[in-house]
Amino acid sequence: MSPEEIENIVNSYLANISAMNPEGWVEKFAEDALSYDPVGEPPTLVHEGFQEFIGQLKAVFAKLEATKEHLFIAGNEAALKWTMQGVSKNEKVVTFEGITVFEINDAGKIQTTRAYWNPKTMIAQLRS
C-alpha cells in the first residue's frame, strides 16, 4: 500500500470517530481485526464490539473532534499522534491525547490498532 492510501484510511478512521458513525468506522477494519484501546486492557474484536464502543461515545459526548497531530507511516503500519476534544452531554469540555498504532493488511483494511492513552485523564475532566 502507498503512504497516501494508509493516510486516507487513518483520516477516515478519525472522521468516523468524530462523527460517532459506527458503520463508517467499522467498515475500515478487517473482519478479524483486534483493537487494544487502551493498550494494557484486553483486546476487543472490532466487528463484535463496534456498536458498544461508538455507543459509549454517543452516551457521553454531544460533540467529539479528533485531530491528527502527526502521522508516521512505515510499510503497512502507521503511528498517529492525536488529540481528542469533546463536549459532554452535560457540557463539560474535555481534551485528551494519545498515540494509536495501526497495522493495515494487504486488502487495505485495519488489522490491528494499539491505542496508547490514559482514560483516567478524560474521566477526571468529565467529573470535575
Rosetta blueprint (number, residue, H / E / L):
1 M L
2 S L
3 P H
4 E H
5 E H
6 I H
7 E H
8 N H
9 I H
10 V H
11 N H
12 S H
13 Y H
14 L H
15 A H
16 N H
17 I H
18 S H
19 A L
20 M L
21 N L
22 P H
23 E H
24 G H
25 W H
26 V H
27 E L
28 K L
29 F E
30 A E
31 E E
32 D E
33 A E
34 L E
35 S E
36 Y E
37 D L
38 P L
39 V L
40 G L
41 E L
42 P L
43 P L
44 T E
45 L E
46 V H
47 H H
48 E H
49 G H
50 F H
51 Q H
52 E H
53 F H
54 I H
55 G H
56 Q H
57 L H
58 K H
59 A H
60 V H
61 F E
62 A E
63 K E
64 L E
65 E E
66 A E
67 T E
68 K E
69 E E
70 H E
71 L E
72 F E
73 I E
74 A E
75 G L
76 N L
77 E E
78 A E
79 A E
80 L E
81 K E
82 W E
83 T E
84 M E
85 Q E
86 G E
87 V E
88 S E
89 K L
90 N L
91 E L
92 K L
93 V E
94 V E
95 T E
96 F E
97 E E
98 G E
99 I E
100 T E
101 V E
102 F E
103 E E
104 I E
105 N L
106 D L
107 A L
108 G L
109 K L
110 I E
111 Q E
112 T E
113 T E
114 R E
115 A E
116 Y E
117 W L
118 N L
119 P H
120 K H
121 T H
122 M H
123 I H
124 A H
125 Q H
126 L H
127 R H
128 S L
